[in-house]
């Protein structure tokens, strides 16, 4: 004889409890490690500070790691996985080659966290905290980072090739790339302000300074001086994305765009007679508005498809699965 089915009311209560449990397991919180690893922030900050003191550019590189991770199948630490004879990761995807760096610093941070609380803090969360600390140490805002992500056991080079906006993107393409991961045009313009720090290779701005017309002539000439026209000559030469304060997080990036001094084609697209011109003006005139929107954008980006609960794992070594 088949067992009697539970009354509908009990089934309804069970369903609600199950849904609440699923929701709780997938929710990121700012106090996720409050009990399990209360000193996680104290473990990370000194390593980030030391890396930036050795090379100011590293702050921008560590921030970029978080971007390039989150845009590919969510903020899951997949970018950090090394290739193996049987596994192809994301590091050698076109948008990442000769662009993302700082993996050794992440190794050092993870080692410090593992010494403090082994097997507790994910590499995905390390990237989120490190990005915040990098911005703050370069004069930018400090915000409470939402945590509780787990690490992917796989990666996708194909997704990396198709999900990260290249520096040749036009405005519509930029908006589309960001919308694909749930971020608005306003988020896109605010998060592009991360280019107030860091540098770019000659290969990424050569076409702009030689071929485009919406560029300040004297600015273009100074960039031509370090980026010869022939391909293969000076390809790895670097120029600051923000010519005024490349090692300080401020709103000068937008002020440069207003003067047609955006280094990358994709930068100047934000102020080129299109729908985002007014936002660039707003951020150029108000650093506080930029900072507020940037923080909101970073928090929203950190919410992109995280692995939580029993999904994924907490890697002991960010370069390989357990």
Residue pairs with C-beta under 8 A, 6 or more apart in sequence:
5 11
6 14
22 309
25 308
25 309
25 310
26 306
26 308
26 309
27 148
27 308
28 146
28 147
28 148
28 149
28 302
28 303
28 306
28 308
29 146
29 147
29 148
30 144
30 145
30 146
30 147
32 125
32 146
32 147
32 148
33 40
33 117
33 120
33 121
33 125
33 147
36 117
36 120
37 113
37 116
37 117
37 120
37 121
39 116
39 117
40 113
40 116
40 117
40 120
40 121
40 129
41 129
42 116
43 109
43 112
43 113
43 115
43 116
44 109
44 112
44 113
44 126
44 129
44 130
44 133
45 133
46 112
47 105
47 108
47 109
47 112
48 59
48 62
48 105
48 109
48 130
48 133
48 134
48 137
49 133
49 137
51 58
51 59
51 62
51 102
51 105
51 108
52 58
52 59
52 134
52 137
52 138
56 138
56 246
56 247
57 198
57 199
57 247
58 102
58 105
58 134
59 134
59 135
59 137
59 138
59 197
59 198
59 247
60 134
60 138
60 194
60 197
60 198
60 199
60 241
61 100
61 101
61 102
61 198
62 102
62 105
62 106
62 130
62 131
62 134
63 131
63 134
63 135
63 194
63 197
63 198
64 99
64 100
64 102
64 194
64 198
65 79
65 80
65 100
65 102
65 103
65 106
65 127
65 130
65 131
66 75
66 127
66 128
66 130
66 131
66 301
66 302
67 164
67 191
67 194
67 301
68 79
68 90
68 95
68 96
68 99
68 100
68 160
68 164
69 75
69 76
69 77
69 78
69 79
69 80
69 124
69 127
70 181
70 301
70 302
70 304
71 163
71 164
71 165
71 177
71 181
71 304
72 78
72 79
72 90
72 155
72 156
72 159
72 160
72 163
72 164
73 152
73 155
73 156
73 159
73 163
73 305
74 304
74 305
74 306
74 307
75 124
75 127
75 128
75 149
75 301
75 302
75 303
75 304
75 305
75 306
76 124
76 149
76 150
76 151
76 152
76 305
76 306
76 307
76 312
77 122
77 123
77 124
77 126
77 127
77 149
77 151
77 152
77 315
77 318
78 89
78 90
78 151
78 152
78 154
78 155
78 156
79 89
79 90
79 91
79 96
79 100
79 127
79 155
79 160
80 103
80 106
80 123
80 127
80 318
80 319
81 87
81 89
81 90
81 91
81 152
81 154
81 155
81 318
81 319
81 320
81 321
82 89
82 91
82 319
82 320
83 89
83 91
83 92
84 320
87 154
87 155
88 155
88 157
89 155
89 157
90 96
90 155
90 156
90 157
90 159
90 160
91 97
91 100
91 103
92 157
93 157
93 160
93 161
93 164
94 160
94 161
94 166
95 160
95 161
95 164
95 166
96 160
96 164
98 201
98 203
98 236
99 201
103 318
103 319
105 130
106 123
106 126
106 127
106 130
106 318
107 317
107 318
107 319
109 126
109 130
110 123
110 126
110 317
110 318
113 120
113 121
113 126
114 316
118 316
119 314
119 316
120 314
121 314
122 149
122 150
122 151
122 312
122 314
122 315
123 151
123 314
123 315
123 318
124 149
124 150
124 151
124 152
124 306
124 307
125 145
125 147
125 148
125 149
126 318
128 145
128 146
128 147
128 149
128 302
129 145
129 147
131 298
132 142
132 143
132 145
132 298
135 141
135 194
135 249
135 298
136 142
138 197
138 247
138 248
138 249
139 248
139 249
139 250
140 249
140 250
140 291
140 294
141 249
141 291
141 294
141 295
143 295
143 298
143 299
145 299
145 302
146 299
146 302
146 303
148 306
148 308
149 306
149 307
149 308
150 306
150 307
150 308
150 309
150 311
150 312
150 313
150 314
151 307
151 312
151 313
151 314
151 315
151 318
151 321
152 307
152 312
153 312
153 313
153 321
163 177
163 180
163 181
164 177
165 173
165 174
165 177
165 178
165 266
166 266
167 200
167 204
167 205
167 264
167 265
167 266
167 267
168 207
168 265
168 266
169 177
169 265
169 266
169 269
170 265
170 266
170 269
171 269
171 270
171 272
171 274
171 275
171 276
174 188
174 192
174 266
174 269
174 270
175 185
175 188
177 188
178 184
178 185
178 187
178 188
178 191
179 185
181 301
181 304
182 300
182 303
182 304
183 191
183 297
183 300
183 301
185 275
185 276
185 279
186 279
186 293
186 297
187 293
187 296
187 297
187 300
187 301
188 276
189 270
189 276
189 279
189 280
189 283
189 293
190 279
190 283
190 290
190 293
190 294
190 296
190 297
191 294
191 297
191 298
191 301
192 253
192 266
192 267
192 270
193 251
193 253
193 254
193 283
193 290
193 294
194 294
195 241
195 242
195 253
195 263
195 264
195 267
196 241
196 242
196 245
196 246
196 248
196 249
196 250
196 251
196 252
196 253
197 241
197 242
197 246
197 247
197 248
197 249
198 240
198 241
198 246
199 238
199 239
199 240
199 241
199 246
200 238
200 239
200 241
200 263
200 264
201 235
201 236
201 237
201 238
202 226
202 227
202 228
202 234
202 235
202 236
202 237
202 238
202 239
203 231
203 235
203 236
204 264
205 223
205 227
205 239
205 263
205 264
205 265
206 227
206 229
206 231
207 265
208 215
208 220
208 263
208 264
208 265
208 268
209 215
209 219
209 220
209 223
209 224
209 227
210 220
210 224
210 229
212 265
212 268
214 260
214 268
214 272
215 260
215 261
215 262
215 268
216 259
216 260
216 261
219 243
219 259
219 260
219 261
222 243
223 239
223 263
226 234
226 237
226 238
226 239
227 234
227 237
227 239
228 234
239 263
240 246
240 263
241 253
241 263
241 264
241 267
242 252
242 253
242 256
243 256
243 261
243 263
244 252
244 255
244 256
245 252
250 287
251 283
251 284
251 286
251 287
251 290
251 291
253 267
254 271
254 280
254 281
254 283
254 284
254 290
255 284
256 262
257 267
257 268
257 270
257 271
257 280
257 284
258 271
258 280
258 281
258 284
260 268
262 268
262 270
262 271
270 276
270 277
270 279
270 280
271 277
271 280
271 281
282 289
282 290
283 289
283 290
283 293
313 321
313 322
314 322
315 321
315 322
316 322
